[in-house]
């Protein structure tokens, strides 16, 4: 398939939009079966569409009103780089922390490799320190 920057950007925008809508099935269809997730803090890459789905599901269960704003995005060849801003309300358990009902706001730098019209690999670097400080029971919010 002929990959153009415009098609690549449209694919990533579509993935964020369907994720924000809560439609995990539709979003999972945008990811290859052999999807590779390169996750900070985990030395080996994770493989498979289900890995992606579980991560997305965990975010949506913890922050069901998640809003995703792309602040910057560009594409070269089969790669897309994104600076994205996430906002939501902590309404479900996240990484062992019970719902606090606090608003959260954090950013992520994300890099994707595409194959045809699907996302094949990701490298994400969310600002987990900021997010965890916002929902920490002893943060004094």
Chimera marker file (.cmm) of the C-alpha trace (Angstrom):
<marker_set name="trace">
<marker id="1" x="0.000" y="0.000" z="0.000" r="1" g="1" b="0" radius="0.5"/>
<marker id="2" x="1.214" y="3.463" z="-0.841" r="1" g="1" b="0" radius="0.5"/>
<marker id="3" x="1.908" y="5.221" z="2.442" r="1" g="1" b="0" radius="0.5"/>
<marker id="4" x="1.675" y="8.980" z="2.422" r="1" g="1" b="0" radius="0.5"/>
<marker id="5" x="2.138" y="11.305" z="5.376" r="1" g="1" b="0" radius="0.5"/>
<marker id="6" x="-1.518" y="12.341" z="5.043" r="1" g="1" b="0" radius="0.5"/>
<marker id="7" x="-2.765" y="8.722" z="5.224" r="1" g="1" b="0" radius="0.5"/>
<marker id="8" x="-0.472" y="7.980" z="8.151" r="1" g="1" b="0" radius="0.5"/>
<marker id="9" x="-1.655" y="11.025" z="10.113" r="1" g="1" b="0" radius="0.5"/>
<marker id="10" x="-5.295" y="10.169" z="9.361" r="1" g="1" b="0" radius="0.5"/>
<marker id="11" x="-4.778" y="6.628" z="10.692" r="1" g="1" b="0" radius="0.5"/>
<marker id="12" x="-3.337" y="7.841" z="13.999" r="1" g="1" b="0" radius="0.5"/>
<marker id="13" x="-6.055" y="10.494" z="14.360" r="1" g="1" b="0" radius="0.5"/>
<marker id="14" x="-8.666" y="7.761" z="13.749" r="1" g="1" b="0" radius="0.5"/>
<marker id="15" x="-7.055" y="5.527" z="16.388" r="1" g="1" b="0" radius="0.5"/>
<marker id="16" x="-7.164" y="8.288" z="19.015" r="1" g="1" b="0" radius="0.5"/>
<marker id="17" x="-10.749" y="9.177" z="18.091" r="1" g="1" b="0" radius="0.5"/>
<marker id="18" x="-12.023" y="5.591" z="18.371" r="1" g="1" b="0" radius="0.5"/>
<marker id="19" x="-10.094" y="5.075" z="21.614" r="1" g="1" b="0" radius="0.5"/>
<marker id="20" x="-11.627" y="8.233" z="23.094" r="1" g="1" b="0" radius="0.5"/>
<marker id="21" x="-15.091" y="7.002" z="22.045" r="1" g="1" b="0" radius="0.5"/>
<marker id="22" x="-14.505" y="3.833" z="24.086" r="1" g="1" b="0" radius="0.5"/>
<marker id="23" x="-14.883" y="1.492" z="21.105" r="1" g="1" b="0" radius="0.5"/>
<marker id="24" x="-12.038" y="-0.934" z="21.814" r="1" g="1" b="0" radius="0.5"/>
<marker id="25" x="-13.145" y="-3.338" z="19.071" r="1" g="1" b="0" radius="0.5"/>
<marker id="26" x="-12.961" y="-0.643" z="16.403" r="1" g="1" b="0" radius="0.5"/>
<marker id="27" x="-9.645" y="0.633" z="17.724" r="1" g="1" b="0" radius="0.5"/>
<marker id="28" x="-8.157" y="-2.880" z="17.905" r="1" g="1" b="0" radius="0.5"/>
<marker id="29" x="-8.971" y="-3.294" z="14.205" r="1" g="1" b="0" radius="0.5"/>
<marker id="30" x="-6.487" y="-0.491" z="13.488" r="1" g="1" b="0" radius="0.5"/>
<marker id="31" x="-3.649" y="-2.505" z="15.073" r="1" g="1" b="0" radius="0.5"/>
<marker id="32" x="-1.872" y="-5.437" z="13.400" r="1" g="1" b="0" radius="0.5"/>
<marker id="33" x="-2.250" y="-8.955" z="14.830" r="1" g="1" b="0" radius="0.5"/>
<marker id="34" x="1.537" y="-8.975" z="15.445" r="1" g="1" b="0" radius="0.5"/>
<marker id="35" x="1.513" y="-5.541" z="17.102" r="1" g="1" b="0" radius="0.5"/>
<marker id="36" x="4.667" y="-4.698" z="19.095" r="1" g="1" b="0" radius="0.5"/>
<marker id="37" x="4.505" y="-2.471" z="22.189" r="1" g="1" b="0" radius="0.5"/>
<marker id="38" x="7.732" y="-0.969" z="23.507" r="1" g="1" b="0" radius="0.5"/>
<marker id="39" x="6.807" y="0.091" z="27.042" r="1" g="1" b="0" radius="0.5"/>
<marker id="40" x="8.982" y="2.195" z="29.378" r="1" g="1" b="0" radius="0.5"/>
<marker id="41" x="10.248" y="0.171" z="32.309" r="1" g="1" b="0" radius="0.5"/>
<marker id="42" x="9.797" y="-3.181" z="30.563" r="1" g="1" b="0" radius="0.5"/>
<marker id="43" x="13.015" y="-4.456" z="28.973" r="1" g="1" b="0" radius="0.5"/>
<marker id="44" x="11.426" y="-6.694" z="26.331" r="1" g="1" b="0" radius="0.5"/>
<marker id="45" x="8.788" y="-5.642" z="23.831" r="1" g="1" b="0" radius="0.5"/>
<marker id="46" x="5.260" y="-6.968" z="24.279" r="1" g="1" b="0" radius="0.5"/>
<marker id="47" x="3.583" y="-8.632" z="21.313" r="1" g="1" b="0" radius="0.5"/>
<marker id="48" x="0.062" y="-9.001" z="19.981" r="1" g="1" b="0" radius="0.5"/>
<marker id="49" x="-3.122" y="-7.034" z="19.477" r="1" g="1" b="0" radius="0.5"/>
<marker id="50" x="-4.432" y="-8.244" z="22.854" r="1" g="1" b="0" radius="0.5"/>
<marker id="51" x="-1.518" y="-6.529" z="24.668" r="1" g="1" b="0" radius="0.5"/>
<marker id="52" x="-2.573" y="-3.223" z="23.140" r="1" g="1" b="0" radius="0.5"/>
<marker id="53" x="-6.230" y="-3.875" z="23.929" r="1" g="1" b="0" radius="0.5"/>
<marker id="54" x="-5.540" y="-4.618" z="27.610" r="1" g="1" b="0" radius="0.5"/>
<marker id="55" x="-3.557" y="-1.392" z="28.000" r="1" g="1" b="0" radius="0.5"/>
<marker id="56" x="-6.273" y="0.673" z="26.338" r="1" g="1" b="0" radius="0.5"/>
<marker id="57" x="-8.961" y="-1.033" z="28.405" r="1" g="1" b="0" radius="0.5"/>
<marker id="58" x="-7.079" y="-0.283" z="31.643" r="1" g="1" b="0" radius="0.5"/>
<marker id="59" x="-6.917" y="3.410" z="30.725" r="1" g="1" b="0" radius="0.5"/>
<marker id="60" x="-10.607" y="3.603" z="29.822" r="1" g="1" b="0" radius="0.5"/>
<marker id="61" x="-11.707" y="1.750" z="32.961" r="1" g="1" b="0" radius="0.5"/>
<marker id="62" x="-9.679" y="4.131" z="35.150" r="1" g="1" b="0" radius="0.5"/>
<marker id="63" x="-10.508" y="7.271" z="33.135" r="1" g="1" b="0" radius="0.5"/>
<marker id="64" x="-13.820" y="6.594" z="31.308" r="1" g="1" b="0" radius="0.5"/>
<marker id="65" x="-14.176" y="10.252" z="30.277" r="1" g="1" b="0" radius="0.5"/>
<marker id="66" x="-10.674" y="10.313" z="28.765" r="1" g="1" b="0" radius="0.5"/>
<marker id="67" x="-10.151" y="13.205" z="26.354" r="1" g="1" b="0" radius="0.5"/>
<marker id="68" x="-7.274" y="13.019" z="23.895" r="1" g="1" b="0" radius="0.5"/>
<marker id="69" x="-5.858" y="16.138" z="22.280" r="1" g="1" b="0" radius="0.5"/>
<marker id="70" x="-3.135" y="15.855" z="19.686" r="1" g="1" b="0" radius="0.5"/>
<marker id="71" x="-0.799" y="18.818" z="20.194" r="1" g="1" b="0" radius="0.5"/>
<marker id="72" x="1.707" y="17.986" z="17.471" r="1" g="1" b="0" radius="0.5"/>
<marker id="73" x="2.049" y="15.189" z="14.929" r="1" g="1" b="0" radius="0.5"/>
<marker id="74" x="4.200" y="14.507" z="11.904" r="1" g="1" b="0" radius="0.5"/>
<marker id="75" x="4.929" y="11.589" z="9.612" r="1" g="1" b="0" radius="0.5"/>
<marker id="76" x="7.986" y="10.443" z="7.670" r="1" g="1" b="0" radius="0.5"/>
<marker id="77" x="7.978" y="7.210" z="5.654" r="1" g="1" b="0" radius="0.5"/>
<marker id="78" x="6.194" y="4.565" z="7.781" r="1" g="1" b="0" radius="0.5"/>
<marker id="79" x="6.621" y="6.437" z="11.082" r="1" g="1" b="0" radius="0.5"/>
<marker id="80" x="4.407" y="8.900" z="12.964" r="1" g="1" b="0" radius="0.5"/>
<marker id="81" x="5.516" y="10.966" z="15.967" r="1" g="1" b="0" radius="0.5"/>
<marker id="82" x="2.941" y="12.512" z="18.283" r="1" g="1" b="0" radius="0.5"/>
<marker id="83" x="2.841" y="14.827" z="21.264" r="1" g="1" b="0" radius="0.5"/>
<marker id="84" x="-0.500" y="14.193" z="22.900" r="1" g="1" b="0" radius="0.5"/>
<marker id="85" x="-2.363" y="15.545" z="25.945" r="1" g="1" b="0" radius="0.5"/>
<marker id="86" x="-4.670" y="13.272" z="27.951" r="1" g="1" b="0" radius="0.5"/>
<marker id="87" x="-7.288" y="14.574" z="30.387" r="1" g="1" b="0" radius="0.5"/>
<marker id="88" x="-9.934" y="12.752" z="32.362" r="1" g="1" b="0" radius="0.5"/>
<marker id="89" x="-11.325" y="11.893" z="35.772" r="1" g="1" b="0" radius="0.5"/>
<marker id="90" x="-9.902" y="9.080" z="37.899" r="1" g="1" b="0" radius="0.5"/>
<marker id="91" x="-13.098" y="7.009" z="38.220" r="1" g="1" b="0" radius="0.5"/>
<marker id="92" x="-11.662" y="3.485" z="38.374" r="1" g="1" b="0" radius="0.5"/>
<marker id="93" x="-8.663" y="1.658" z="39.813" r="1" g="1" b="0" radius="0.5"/>
<marker id="94" x="-5.412" y="2.462" z="38.022" r="1" g="1" b="0" radius="0.5"/>
<marker id="95" x="-2.198" y="0.585" z="38.815" r="1" g="1" b="0" radius="0.5"/>
<marker id="96" x="-3.566" y="-0.408" z="42.194" r="1" g="1" b="0" radius="0.5"/>
<marker id="97" x="-4.830" y="3.055" z="43.164" r="1" g="1" b="0" radius="0.5"/>
<marker id="98" x="-8.567" y="3.182" z="43.859" r="1" g="1" b="0" radius="0.5"/>
<marker id="99" x="-10.664" y="5.857" z="42.163" r="1" g="1" b="0" radius="0.5"/>
<marker id="100" x="-10.096" y="9.325" z="43.634" r="1" g="1" b="0" radius="0.5"/>
<marker id="101" x="-12.587" y="11.204" z="41.383" r="1" g="1" b="0" radius="0.5"/>
<marker id="102" x="-9.767" y="13.709" z="40.758" r="1" g="1" b="0" radius="0.5"/>
<marker id="103" x="-9.240" y="15.347" z="37.393" r="1" g="1" b="0" radius="0.5"/>
<marker id="104" x="-5.997" y="14.324" z="35.708" r="1" g="1" b="0" radius="0.5"/>
<marker id="105" x="-3.960" y="15.918" z="32.963" r="1" g="1" b="0" radius="0.5"/>
<marker id="106" x="-0.777" y="14.446" z="31.519" r="1" g="1" b="0" radius="0.5"/>
<marker id="107" x="1.150" y="14.339" z="28.266" r="1" g="1" b="0" radius="0.5"/>
<marker id="108" x="2.825" y="11.627" z="26.263" r="1" g="1" b="0" radius="0.5"/>
<marker id="109" x="5.336" y="11.470" z="23.447" r="1" g="1" b="0" radius="0.5"/>
<marker id="110" x="4.380" y="8.615" z="21.148" r="1" g="1" b="0" radius="0.5"/>
<marker id="111" x="6.061" y="7.110" z="18.114" r="1" g="1" b="0" radius="0.5"/>
<marker id="112" x="4.321" y="4.657" z="15.806" r="1" g="1" b="0" radius="0.5"/>
<marker id="113" x="5.427" y="2.415" z="12.941" r="1" g="1" b="0" radius="0.5"/>
<marker id="114" x="2.751" y="1.602" z="10.404" r="1" g="1" b="0" radius="0.5"/>
<marker id="115" x="2.276" y="-1.308" z="8.035" r="1" g="1" b="0" radius="0.5"/>
<marker id="116" x="-0.198" y="-0.478" z="5.321" r="1" g="1" b="0" radius="0.5"/>
<marker id="117" x="-3.352" y="0.835" z="6.964" r="1" g="1" b="0" radius="0.5"/>
<marker id="118" x="-2.591" y="-0.511" z="10.454" r="1" g="1" b="0" radius="0.5"/>
<marker id="119" x="-0.420" y="0.368" z="13.440" r="1" g="1" b="0" radius="0.5"/>
<marker id="120" x="2.352" y="-2.235" z="13.734" r="1" g="1" b="0" radius="0.5"/>
<marker id="121" x="4.531" y="-0.930" z="16.556" r="1" g="1" b="0" radius="0.5"/>
<marker id="122" x="4.550" y="1.758" z="19.219" r="1" g="1" b="0" radius="0.5"/>
<marker id="123" x="7.028" y="3.424" z="21.529" r="1" g="1" b="0" radius="0.5"/>
<marker id="124" x="5.148" y="5.484" z="24.110" r="1" g="1" b="0" radius="0.5"/>
<marker id="125" x="6.550" y="7.680" z="26.855" r="1" g="1" b="0" radius="0.5"/>
<marker id="126" x="3.649" y="8.961" z="28.952" r="1" g="1" b="0" radius="0.5"/>
<marker id="127" x="4.437" y="11.255" z="31.868" r="1" g="1" b="0" radius="0.5"/>
<marker id="128" x="3.524" y="8.585" z="34.429" r="1" g="1" b="0" radius="0.5"/>
<marker id="129" x="5.245" y="10.492" z="37.250" r="1" g="1" b="0" radius="0.5"/>
<marker id="130" x="2.868" y="13.409" z="36.808" r="1" g="1" b="0" radius="0.5"/>
<marker id="131" x="-0.173" y="11.138" z="36.450" r="1" g="1" b="0" radius="0.5"/>
<marker id="132" x="0.643" y="9.078" z="39.547" r="1" g="1" b="0" radius="0.5"/>
<marker id="133" x="1.272" y="12.247" z="41.601" r="1" g="1" b="0" radius="0.5"/>
<marker id="134" x="-2.192" y="13.494" z="40.636" r="1" g="1" b="0" radius="0.5"/>
<marker id="135" x="-3.946" y="10.324" z="41.841" r="1" g="1" b="0" radius="0.5"/>
<marker id="136" x="-1.677" y="9.407" z="44.746" r="1" g="1" b="0" radius="0.5"/>
<marker id="137" x="-3.668" y="9.094" z="48.015" r="1" g="1" b="0" radius="0.5"/>
<marker id="138" x="-1.118" y="11.244" z="49.844" r="1" g="1" b="0" radius="0.5"/>
<marker id="139" x="-0.793" y="13.976" z="47.212" r="1" g="1" b="0" radius="0.5"/>
<marker id="140" x="-2.983" y="16.370" z="49.196" r="1" g="1" b="0" radius="0.5"/>
<marker id="141" x="-5.301" y="17.255" z="46.281" r="1" g="1" b="0" radius="0.5"/>
<link id1="1" id2="2" r="1" g="1" b="0" radius="0.2"/>
<link id1="2" id2="3" r="1" g="1" b="0" radius="0.2"/>
<link id1="3" id2="4" r="1" g="1" b="0" radius="0.2"/>
<link id1="4" id2="5" r="1" g="1" b="0" radius="0.2"/>
<link id1="5" id2="6" r="1" g="1" b="0" radius="0.2"/>
<link id1="6" id2="7" r="1" g="1" b="0" radius="0.2"/>
<link id1="7" id2="8" r="1" g="1" b="0" radius="0.2"/>
<link id1="8" id2="9" r="1" g="1" b="0" radius="0.2"/>
<link id1="9" id2="10" r="1" g="1" b="0" radius="0.2"/>
<link id1="10" id2="11" r="1" g="1" b="0" radius="0.2"/>
<link id1="11" id2="12" r="1" g="1" b="0" radius="0.2"/>
<link id1="12" id2="13" r="1" g="1" b="0" radius="0.2"/>
<link id1="13" id2="14" r="1" g="1" b="0" radius="0.2"/>
<link id1="14" id2="15" r="1" g="1" b="0" radius="0.2"/>
<link id1="15" id2="16" r="1" g="1" b="0" radius="0.2"/>
<link id1="16" id2="17" r="1" g="1" b="0" radius="0.2"/>
<link id1="17" id2="18" r="1" g="1" b="0" radius="0.2"/>
<link id1="18" id2="19" r="1" g="1" b="0" radius="0.2"/>
<link id1="19" id2="20" r="1" g="1" b="0" radius="0.2"/>
<link id1="20" id2="21" r="1" g="1" b="0" radius="0.2"/>
<link id1="21" id2="22" r="1" g="1" b="0" radius="0.2"/>
<link id1="22" id2="23" r="1" g="1" b="0" radius="0.2"/>
<link id1="23" id2="24" r="1" g="1" b="0" radius="0.2"/>
<link id1="24" id2="25" r="1" g="1" b="0" radius="0.2"/>
<link id1="25" id2="26" r="1" g="1" b="0" radius="0.2"/>
<link id1="26" id2="27" r="1" g="1" b="0" radius="0.2"/>
<link id1="27" id2="28" r="1" g="1" b="0" radius="0.2"/>
<link id1="28" id2="29" r="1" g="1" b="0" radius="0.2"/>
<link id1="29" id2="30" r="1" g="1" b="0" radius="0.2"/>
<link id1="30" id2="31" r="1" g="1" b="0" radius="0.2"/>
<link id1="31" id2="32" r="1" g="1" b="0" radius="0.2"/>
<link id1="32" id2="33" r="1" g="1" b="0" radius="0.2"/>
<link id1="33" id2="34" r="1" g="1" b="0" radius="0.2"/>
<link id1="34" id2="35" r="1" g="1" b="0" radius="0.2"/>
<link id1="35" id2="36" r="1" g="1" b="0" radius="0.2"/>
<link id1="36" id2="37" r="1" g="1" b="0" radius="0.2"/>
<link id1="37" id2="38" r="1" g="1" b="0" radius="0.2"/>
<link id1="38" id2="39" r="1" g="1" b="0" radius="0.2"/>
<link id1="39" id2="40" r="1" g="1" b="0" radius="0.2"/>
<link id1="40" id2="41" r="1" g="1" b="0" radius="0.2"/>
<link id1="41" id2="42" r="1" g="1" b="0" radius="0.2"/>
<link id1="42" id2="43" r="1" g="1" b="0" radius="0.2"/>
<link id1="43" id2="44" r="1" g="1" b="0" radius="0.2"/>
<link id1="44" id2="45" r="1" g="1" b="0" radius="0.2"/>
<link id1="45" id2="46" r="1" g="1" b="0" radius="0.2"/>
<link id1="46" id2="47" r="1" g="1" b="0" radius="0.2"/>
<link id1="47" id2="48" r="1" g="1" b="0" radius="0.2"/>
<link id1="48" id2="49" r="1" g="1" b="0" radius="0.2"/>
<link id1="49" id2="50" r="1" g="1" b="0" radius="0.2"/>
<link id1="50" id2="51" r="1" g="1" b="0" radius="0.2"/>
<link id1="51" id2="52" r="1" g="1" b="0" radius="0.2"/>
<link id1="52" id2="53" r="1" g="1" b="0" radius="0.2"/>
<link id1="53" id2="54" r="1" g="1" b="0" radius="0.2"/>
<link id1="54" id2="55" r="1" g="1" b="0" radius="0.2"/>
<link id1="55" id2="56" r="1" g="1" b="0" radius="0.2"/>
<link id1="56" id2="57" r="1" g="1" b="0" radius="0.2"/>
<link id1="57" id2="58" r="1" g="1" b="0" radius="0.2"/>
<link id1="58" id2="59" r="1" g="1" b="0" radius="0.2"/>
<link id1="59" id2="60" r="1" g="1" b="0" radius="0.2"/>
<link id1="60" id2="61" r="1" g="1" b="0" radius="0.2"/>
<link id1="61" id2="62" r="1" g="1" b="0" radius="0.2"/>
<link id1="62" id2="63" r="1" g="1" b="0" radius="0.2"/>
<link id1="63" id2="64" r="1" g="1" b="0" radius="0.2"/>
<link id1="64" id2="65" r="1" g="1" b="0" radius="0.2"/>
<link id1="65" id2="66" r="1" g="1" b="0" radius="0.2"/>
<link id1="66" id2="67" r="1" g="1" b="0" radius="0.2"/>
<link id1="67" id2="68" r="1" g="1" b="0" radius="0.2"/>
<link id1="68" id2="69" r="1" g="1" b="0" radius="0.2"/>
<link id1="69" id2="70" r="1" g="1" b="0" radius="0.2"/>
<link id1="70" id2="71" r="1" g="1" b="0" radius="0.2"/>
<link id1="71" id2="72" r="1" g="1" b="0" radius="0.2"/>
<link id1="72" id2="73" r="1" g="1" b="0" radius="0.2"/>
<link id1="73" id2="74" r="1" g="1" b="0" radius="0.2"/>
<link id1="74" id2="75" r="1" g="1" b="0" radius="0.2"/>
<link id1="75" id2="76" r="1" g="1" b="0" radius="0.2"/>
<link id1="76" id2="77" r="1" g="1" b="0" radius="0.2"/>
<link id1="77" id2="78" r="1" g="1" b="0" radius="0.2"/>
<link id1="78" id2="79" r="1" g="1" b="0" radius="0.2"/>
<link id1="79" id2="80" r="1" g="1" b="0" radius="0.2"/>
<link id1="80" id2="81" r="1" g="1" b="0" radius="0.2"/>
<link id1="81" id2="82" r="1" g="1" b="0" radius="0.2"/>
<link id1="82" id2="83" r="1" g="1" b="0" radius="0.2"/>
<link id1="83" id2="84" r="1" g="1" b="0" radius="0.2"/>
<link id1="84" id2="85" r="1" g="1" b="0" radius="0.2"/>
<link id1="85" id2="86" r="1" g="1" b="0" radius="0.2"/>
<link id1="86" id2="87" r="1" g="1" b="0" radius="0.2"/>
<link id1="87" id2="88" r="1" g="1" b="0" radius="0.2"/>
<link id1="88" id2="89" r="1" g="1" b="0" radius="0.2"/>
<link id1="89" id2="90" r="1" g="1" b="0" radius="0.2"/>
<link id1="90" id2="91" r="1" g="1" b="0" radius="0.2"/>
<link id1="91" id2="92" r="1" g="1" b="0" radius="0.2"/>
<link id1="92" id2="93" r="1" g="1" b="0" radius="0.2"/>
<link id1="93" id2="94" r="1" g="1" b="0" radius="0.2"/>
<link id1="94" id2="95" r="1" g="1" b="0" radius="0.2"/>
<link id1="95" id2="96" r="1" g="1" b="0" radius="0.2"/>
<link id1="96" id2="97" r="1" g="1" b="0" radius="0.2"/>
<link id1="97" id2="98" r="1" g="1" b="0" radius="0.2"/>
<link id1="98" id2="99" r="1" g="1" b="0" radius="0.2"/>
<link id1="99" id2="100" r="1" g="1" b="0" radius="0.2"/>
<link id1="100" id2="101" r="1" g="1" b="0" radius="0.2"/>
<link id1="101" id2="102" r="1" g="1" b="0" radius="0.2"/>
<link id1="102" id2="103" r="1" g="1" b="0" radius="0.2"/>
<link id1="103" id2="104" r="1" g="1" b="0" radius="0.2"/>
<link id1="104" id2="105" r="1" g="1" b="0" radius="0.2"/>
<link id1="105" id2="106" r="1" g="1" b="0" radius="0.2"/>
<link id1="106" id2="107" r="1" g="1" b="0" radius="0.2"/>
<link id1="107" id2="108" r="1" g="1" b="0" radius="0.2"/>
<link id1="108" id2="109" r="1" g="1" b="0" radius="0.2"/>
<link id1="109" id2="110" r="1" g="1" b="0" radius="0.2"/>
<link id1="110" id2="111" r="1" g="1" b="0" radius="0.2"/>
<link id1="111" id2="112" r="1" g="1" b="0" radius="0.2"/>
<link id1="112" id2="113" r="1" g="1" b="0" radius="0.2"/>
<link id1="113" id2="114" r="1" g="1" b="0" radius="0.2"/>
<link id1="114" id2="115" r="1" g="1" b="0" radius="0.2"/>
<link id1="115" id2="116" r="1" g="1" b="0" radius="0.2"/>
<link id1="116" id2="117" r="1" g="1" b="0" radius="0.2"/>
<link id1="117" id2="118" r="1" g="1" b="0" radius="0.2"/>
<link id1="118" id2="119" r="1" g="1" b="0" radius="0.2"/>
<link id1="119" id2="120" r="1" g="1" b="0" radius="0.2"/>
<link id1="120" id2="121" r="1" g="1" b="0" radius="0.2"/>
<link id1="121" id2="122" r="1" g="1" b="0" radius="0.2"/>
<link id1="122" id2="123" r="1" g="1" b="0" radius="0.2"/>
<link id1="123" id2="124" r="1" g="1" b="0" radius="0.2"/>
<link id1="124" id2="125" r="1" g="1" b="0" radius="0.2"/>
<link id1="125" id2="126" r="1" g="1" b="0" radius="0.2"/>
<link id1="126" id2="127" r="1" g="1" b="0" radius="0.2"/>
<link id1="127" id2="128" r="1" g="1" b="0" radius="0.2"/>
<link id1="128" id2="129" r="1" g="1" b="0" radius="0.2"/>
<link id1="129" id2="130" r="1" g="1" b="0" radius="0.2"/>
<link id1="130" id2="131" r="1" g="1" b="0" radius="0.2"/>
<link id1="131" id2="132" r="1" g="1" b="0" radius="0.2"/>
<link id1="132" id2="133" r="1" g="1" b="0" radius="0.2"/>
<link id1="133" id2="134" r="1" g="1" b="0" radius="0.2"/>
<link id1="134" id2="135" r="1" g="1" b="0" radius="0.2"/>
<link id1="135" id2="136" r="1" g="1" b="0" radius="0.2"/>
<link id1="136" id2="137" r="1" g="1" b="0" radius="0.2"/>
<link id1="137" id2="138" r="1" g="1" b="0" radius="0.2"/>
<link id1="138" id2="139" r="1" g="1" b="0" radius="0.2"/>
<link id1="139" id2="140" r="1" g="1" b="0" radius="0.2"/>
<link id1="140" id2="141" r="1" g="1" b="0" radius="0.2"/>
</marker_set>
